[in-house]
Amino acid sequence: MIYLMLTILIITIGLFVWGKFTPDIVALISMLSLFLTGILDTKETLSGFSNPTVIMIAALFIIGEGIAQTGWTALAGKKFVEWAGKSVPKLLVIITLGAGVLSGFVSNTGTVATLMPLTISSAWSIGTLPSKMLMPVAFGSNTGGLLTLTGTPPNIIASNALVEAGFDGFSFFEIALIGLPLLIVALLYFRYIGYNLLPENKTNNKPVNIESTLHNWIEAYKVHNGYYRLRVRSISPLLNTKIDTWNLEKNFNISIIRIKRRHPSVLKKVPQFIEFPDTNTEFLYHDIITVKGETEDINRLMITFRLGLLPLEPITDELKNNLINQEVGMTEVIVNPNSMLVGRKYNLSKYFNRFNLQLLAISRNKQPILDKEITVKSGDAFLIRGTWEHIEDLKKQHENLVIIGSPEGMAKNVENLNYKSFIALGALMLMIIFMVFKIVPGSIAALLSAGVVLLTGCVPISKAYKGISWTSVVMIAAMIPMGIALQKTGTAQLIASGLVEYLGAIHPILLLGGVFLLTTTFSQVINNSATAVLMAPIAILAASSLNLSPEPFMIVVAISASTAFLTPIGTTTNAMVMTAGGYKFMNYLKVGAPLLFIFFIISLILVPIIWPF
């Protein structure tokens, strides 16, 4: 049975290295092989799909999507880029350090799920590729877990094993005595060595550049010619009347895009912004009305209704800051030759109003059209505004209307925050508090926070499922049975006992090195928690038999269980960045092997000094 287990393990690793099949397919093949050979029963084979870790990972992807959809990712990415300037190495250090520090207090998977979207965005913004940044985030989070006792499960397992054996456990920050030097070394490694070893994979996850997109629209539609902001004065006839009273679109040929309420007494009763005024919307004192129309018509409107004219920001900023947010956006629509609109005359403002969308501009052959009622031709382009949801609905209902770009992608890159932004951040903080104080299990904390994100609409349910990396989730779930099989067959125990016994007879440093190498070997292919559970009693037994303190050996178990740098399956964090970075199995081996060797040497030098034998 042991030889059969080793054969399946070697073939599985070989398939991962080969790269012919996707990681989730390889993991499923491995899982089914364990069942068909009789090593595992049905319950054990499928145990990974009910494992709390797998459920937690899926929930963390949703929380990360909530942070991205509500503006925090774009805002943080902007700050990261500002701090880094044009320096890619500086951005690399900032992101890796951020991952390390955050993972000392949040789960490694939670850290990567949170930082992954902004890492991708920051990488593209500064002129590099996500593949140059994502692996450092994963490795940085693994290393940062060594800053606190609760930073990663192996730390807790090692400490609890000491307590159960009659020794004192580790204090909350004690492990940081080795964790902090290792994190600094990881930063220096990626700054001067690792970055050059990382691949340049051109993935398709480039975020939408809002400034560039808006600039193109301004040029194509001459948008800057028609937007004005008007203030409702106390002497205006519009005051306390409804829009349909005046029929402004017909009589003045203008469109009301948006109304901002400004009077303090009014704001207590109504929202600050009315994004899509309708015929029943009432004008109130101090309202700021964003309108679109010809200059002559705007002048006539201002004189007739005694309105004040307010200065616009530069038009790109005006559109971005006042007409786009996490819920409301703009997009360009192109008429396909097969569209039912072709050849028919429409009042396009009324037509798009049926879909709860505003028509902002029309262009034909790259020339703006001022008339709203036109006979539609193939290739006509419309600039429209509406909620991201209604824009997506238009895309679904009109297969022959081409939505240019990605409204969903643009939504993630809006930096302006709203109340949902703070709900999403609160959900993340709630998860952190639950985990730090162990109020509920980590998987339940993640599910509760994901539930808040979904139920409050921070992420629509339809988009939540799209935000989960199912390849990563399935691969992790299918690989968990491998760890069970290694322990069930006695394969891991046999190898560990023989190696530790042989090295321990020579010198404590060699025994320490043997524990490190064996633990890190197992951590490359099985869950780091399972690795720590497996190695903890063996390390304590070996140390006690030689009358040595078990503390340095347990610290090494905790460190080496978090050094799964050679494979994408060693830790959840490695698996999470694999698809987004376009990494292959060999990329992990190439980048991770030198870092693992450095960690090995530093651990053998520092651990016996800090925790003597």
Steps between C-alpha positions, in 0.01 A plus 500: 500500500789738578661440160166557328458824695846618397426416136181710498681786676787500248263482200292787642805720545618402151167606346517835679854555372407392145225761479304319227181506710360779716577471875141419596487211250829359632371524857174323407694221323713455812194494726321240290815285482511483880143373499533253211809340656317451829725730702210726594130430545224719356473727802875559515521556124236774502600649835674794338177638356352533849822621658458833684816633335351460152176670603699778660702554182187539288359748753826696502482542124155658545630734771791595276254568217300723736810702584576532127144587390455775760810702417755400765714303257518789253571749780769284660650425160515872428676563833744216439585645160537850650739370766695299247512780242628342182717250687400139445745374769347740754150377416623142538635572849184689605265223387711216643545680833128577514418134443744393771381742767130444430533121508639523853149591613276370222508153349743460213214418266307805616805717441553376145128517417500864612826607337477305175261739314695813596832327420375425149372855460821659636724282283324600179485867607873529559595326178587148612312167495300330779723191466785716629311587819255226598744229604682741736160578656433128556849429639492820705171400660636152581805656667300771675296230671810446717464842663234394753381183669168514313654603168480148358366166634843323524605757763205406719548129439868519600423703813214270606720194448754647744229567759362145465852365550536693828698801374411869477341607175611798293382851583302703244797683345782261596515334161558843344858477629567278199199601288604866466856424380359250249249757370779755454705239316201421276463871415869528411487177300212613278647848468840387372464137383147363486356771276740404221398134529127567478339439159350771279158348437259719306171410666159637397421664835611852410266747675315769314683834492219744572697815417604364161149374423338832593755693296417290193128563551555873541688514170255276310176658626621856570351459846672810633276722287172426672522455878406765754425520871221734606385607847137547600475843668238604750337725235482228233154402367624139508501502878274230651362398158531167321695436181190405298349845574736665253569238229859623488626249245245606240490873571871556559659197331702411809541179700516491879771250590528523877388706800705562811314610813692755703263667746567367855132474596425312179781246545337371816200381298633399157821350354783734412505385138217422260690316232209458259238775544156408366192705421389497865830628637454832677744792479609626842691804618877481448478198267791456260367377165733336250356559152602438141407721207609768256644824642214710362240271657681502834513882498128515425433252782709701748326829414150351505539327835757732662757226552859549605788356294767303685847425361573148378808304595720396207257286301679169563489562876141626474383178337705276726423674830137602443349258250670167585512307825479139623130481408471735204714496190538589134570287197511512123252306288556414132214398268561166328383466132249234611342719767124557479573873551666539160285697251245613758449852632518536876502762766801334659466675836153350546615165362781461752279633779296181457806316630556752783798644312592856405621590152799733532627528143474358147779450249500389135820444304691652792299822474258609776127526417303760692148384404345250738247376247686326216468211257741247642777364277739211545809617685325781687648544847322616814644613830261396776483528877321282753553259784754230423217250543280668237793525260557127537126442445515694173788279392295188572181621328665636183740248356551726196599801708868473582604628844854630462743419780406353836246688713567253781875559472454876501282478812788337689732788413288786628683650796208694650366336814136476606312348791534150355877546502492530877263205532746283304792625711296440815431144386873442457574648844223287649670188362836612642352561847323164499824326403736686734278449805388153388133588542402253229702266276682666209275345236187626678654847541572512126149379412338758729705781345430374148131491590510866606669592171234314299189598695587871501557501125871581514536220246200378301451127546541441126844662511600331825524160334704648215744641756587160643802326348338160462821348362675577830206385713459167321874432498535556875192291579625213282852508649396483866443120474869463404599612850253255652641216287862576593413475867256207467748277316783580742715629215570834664567346842743243360706756308502750788602256771789357300645836400475657847645195673800489264588870521439536872783263581756730336434860621203713618551747212473215249186378674360854486586515131341160444176614668498813284562315172248226574231746609551726201495196269160396630375859495559515124230240434270490802323760711735689733274430798508126427878523462535668839269246667706218350843639588433652845492173701795358304713807568414504873573129532835534319605800715396330826686178416820704469422710812472814288253787539210447260447875449749552214363194321141619532595846373662332199185295444295821496745675264550215255127422486459854361771466233296332227674705233566222247150404384164668436325241715703541817289782639169657418668832430722348231195347333302826518754699296575225247226580249514879544877498447495244221760295690618151412622238746865566407465873578448419868802268502724754326406794724437310822808274519757778567271660760444166671875436514558847656226436760660162578844651568367794705280270710791268583707802607247708694263246657763330726617847610151628588373165635805304624506120497 
